Amino acid sequence: MKATIKDYIGSVRPQFLLLNISCVAAGASAAFWRKGSIIWTDAALVLLGAVCAHASVNLLNDYSDFRSGIDAMTIRTPFSGGSGTLQRHPELFGYMLKMGLFTAAVTAAIGVYFIRSQGWTIAPLGILGLLLVLFYTPWLTRTQSLCLVAPGLGFGTCMVMGTDLVLGGGYSAAGFAASMVPFFLVSNLLLLNQFPDLEPDRIGRRRHLIIEHGIRAGAVIYALFSAGAYLSIIIAVAAEVLPPLCLLALLTIPLAVRATMVAFRDGTNLPKLAPAMGINVIVNLLTPVLLAAGMFLSI
């Protein structure tokens, strides 16, 4: 069967790109809260760069996992196991690589634009983000500590802090505090998604936390990272780095607790784990949005 437009679009996994909106909103709100205004066209350009970076990771991940054979062994869920596009249409193998590199190039071009217009302060975050995009699947997933924190560095440190830096005119404590929420939560997002992929990942010579130390250790780290996300909000508000209304983000704690309990109790049971993976996605999307709302409403 010939590939359709849906197959080409599906390889980007557009349903996951909502996370970029949440993270950029958190960074933009930090800049807006401390400055009182932002340039919305710059915000749109930042969002485009963030979306292209995430799309590039997804495309290069499908390309790499098809090449290694991992995707052929995984039990695909709505939240893990790749898009499945290359299993249905292996002729799109070259397209995946080219589009992955093209979207990374778009992100790099936007970064260069902001370097030229605002100076070199954005360069360290931009370079780190680009390295994470290009090397996450083929290299970072083979080192357990880097595999664990790379998603959080990309979506938290690079995306949230980078947005605050570009729109706010410099680094800030508010931007750093806001970045810690996606740092912990997005790291957890990928961590929980590794639970059902344990054996295929092991065969594919990955070396993440679950492979090295088991499901139980993964559940413990998941619980600690969840706590870290919410404690970072409480500490930032107590230190007056973020406004009190940012405590709205704590409303997702019951969802995070529920997902954590499932990770401990049913980490090896995919039918029971899958709903928790869905809850995990909701926590990742909603918590930064509530954090952003707290800052926007505090103006």
N, C-alpha and C positions, 0 to 999 in steps of 0.2 A: 504494500500500500504506500502510495506517495505521501511524503510529509506535507502537512497542512500548516497554515499560518499559526494555528493553535500549538503545533509542535515546536515551531520556531520560538514563539513567545513563551511557551511552557518551560523551555530549557533555562530561561532566566529565573524561573520560580517567582513570578510577580507577586504572589500572595505574601511572600516573606519580605518584600520591599517596604511594607508598612512600617517595619522597624526603623527604617531610615527617617521617616517622618517624625516618629516619637523622639529619636535621639537628636535630630536637628532642632526640634521644638524645644528640647531641654537646653541646648546650647544657646539658641536664639533668645529664649526667655531670660537666661542669665545675663546676656548682653543688654537686653531691653530693660531689665530691672535695675541695672546699675547705671545705664546711660539715659533712660527715659525715651529712647527712640532708636531705631535701627534702619538701615537702608534695605527695603524689602526686595529690591531687585538683586542685591547681593545675597540675601537670604535664599532666594529662588535658585541662584547659581550654586550656592553651597549645597542645597538639597539635590540638585542635578548631579553634582560631583559625588555626593554620598550614595545616591541611587546607582550610579554607574560603577562605583567601587564595589558595592554589594553584588550587583549583577555580574561583574567580572569574577568575583570569588565563586559565585554559583556556577557560572559557565566553565571556569577552569577546574572546579571540583568535579563536575560531571565528566569533563574530558579526561582528567587524571584517573578517576575511579573506574571509568570504562576501560581505559588502557591497562590498568592494573588487574582488572577483573573483579574488583570489590563489589561493584554495583550488581553484578550477576549473581552474587551470593547473598545479598542483603534481603531482608523481609521489609519491603517498602511500606512506610506509614505516611499519613498526610504531613508528618513533621520531620521525617528522616528518610535516609536511603536514596537521596537524589531525586531527580525529576523523572527518571525512567525513559527519557527521550531517546537516548542512544541505544537502549535495549530494543526499542521499537523501530528506530531508524538509524542504524549504524552509519549510513551514508552521510549523516550530519556531523561526523567526527571532526572533520576539518573545519566546519562552520563553528563548532564550539570553541576551538582554539582561537580562530581568527576574531570572533566576536568577544571572547574573553580578553584578548589583548587590546582590541579596539576600545572597549569600554574602560579598560584601565588607562589607555592613552587619553581618553576624554577627561577622566579624573585628573590625570597629570597635567593636562593643558589648563584646566580650571585652576589648579594649584599654581602653575606658572603665572597665570593672569593675576592672582592675588599677590604673589611675590613681587611682581612688577609694579602693582598699584599700591601695595602697603608695606613692602619691605621684606626682609629675610626672616622675620620672626616666625612666620608660619612654616618655614622650610623644614625644621626638625620633625614636626608632627606630620607634614605632608609626605616626607620621605619614609618615615616609619609606617604610615598608612599604606603607601604603595608597596613597600616590602612585604607587609602582612598580606596584601591582596595576592601578590605574585607567588609567594613562597608558603602560604598556609598549607595547602593540600600536599604538595610534593615534599616539603621539608619539615615544617613546624609540627605536623601531626606525627612525626617520628621521634619527637622529644617531649616527654610527658609534661614537664613544667611549662614549656612554651605552648604546647597544644592546649593546655588548660586556660592560660591567661590571654592567648592571642585574640580570641573573639572580643573579650572585654577591652583589650587595648585598642582594637580597631573601632568598636562602636562607642566606647566610653572615652578613653584618653584622646584618640585622634578625632573622632567625629564630634563629640560634645564640646571638648575643649577647643578644637579647631574652629567650630562654628562660633563659639563665644569670642575667640581671639579675632577672627575676621570681622565679625559684626560689632564687637565691642572695642576694637582698637588696641587690644593688648591682653596678656594673660591676666587672670583674676582668680581670687580664692573662690568666688561663686561658681565660676566655670569649672574649676577643679572639683569642688564639692558635688556639683551636678553630674560630673563625669563618672564619679564613683558608683553611682546607681547602675548605669548600664555596664560599667566594668564588671561588677559582681553578677548582675542578672544575665547578661548576654553570655558570659563565661558559663553560667549555669545552664543556659539554654542549649548550648552545644554539648555540655557535659551530660545532661539527661538524655539527649538524642543519641549519645554513644552507647547507652545501655543495651538497646536491642541489636546494635551492630558489633557487639563484642567479638564474636568468632570471625566474621568476614574481615574485620579490621586487623585481627591477629594474623590471619592468613595473608593479608595484604601488607604485612610487616610494619604496621603502625605501632606506636608505643605511647599510647595515652594512658591516663591515670587508671581507667577501668581495666585495661589489659595488664598493667604492671601490678596493681594492688587489689583488684576485684570490685565487685558491685557494692559491697558494704562500705569500702573506703570511699567510693564515689558518692554514696548517699551521705556520708559524713561531711565530705567537702561541699556537697550541694547544700546541706543545712548550714554550714559555716558561711558560705558565700551569700545565702539568702539573708542570714542575720547581718552580714557585713553591709549589704545594700541598705537595709533599714536603719542600722546604727549610724551609717554615714550621714543620713538625713537628720537624725536626732542630734548628733554631735554638731553638725553644721548650723542647725537652728539654734542650739544652745550657745554656740560661739558667735551667733549673730552674723554668720557668713551668708546664710540664707534666711529669708523671712519666715515667720511662724506659719503662714498659710501653706508652706511646703510640706507641712505635716499631713496634708491631704493625701500625699503619696503613701502614707502608712495604711490607707484603706485597703490595700491589696494584700496585707499581711495574712488574713485568713486563707486566701487562695494559695499563697506561698507555703503556708503551713500544711495545707492539704496535699500539695504536690510533694512536699518533703516526706510526709508520712507514707505516701504511696511508694516513693523511692526506697524507703527502708523496708517496707512490708512486701512489696510486689515488684522489686527491681528486675527480677528475672521472668516475670509473667507479662508478656507483651499485651494481651487483651486488657489487663488491669492497668498496665503502665501507660497505655496510649492516651486515656483521658487526662492523666496527669501531665503528659507532654503537651496536650492542648491547653491545660490550665497554665502551664509554664509560659506558653506563648502569650496568653492574655496578660499575665503578670509583667512580661517584658514590654508589651505594648502600652499597657495602661499606667504603670508606675511612672515612667518618665513624662507621660502626658499630664498626670496629676501634679507632678513636680513643677512642670512648666506652667500649669494653670495657677499654682500657688504663687509663682513669681510674677506672672502677668497681672494677677488680681491684686498684687501688693503695690503696684505703681501708685 
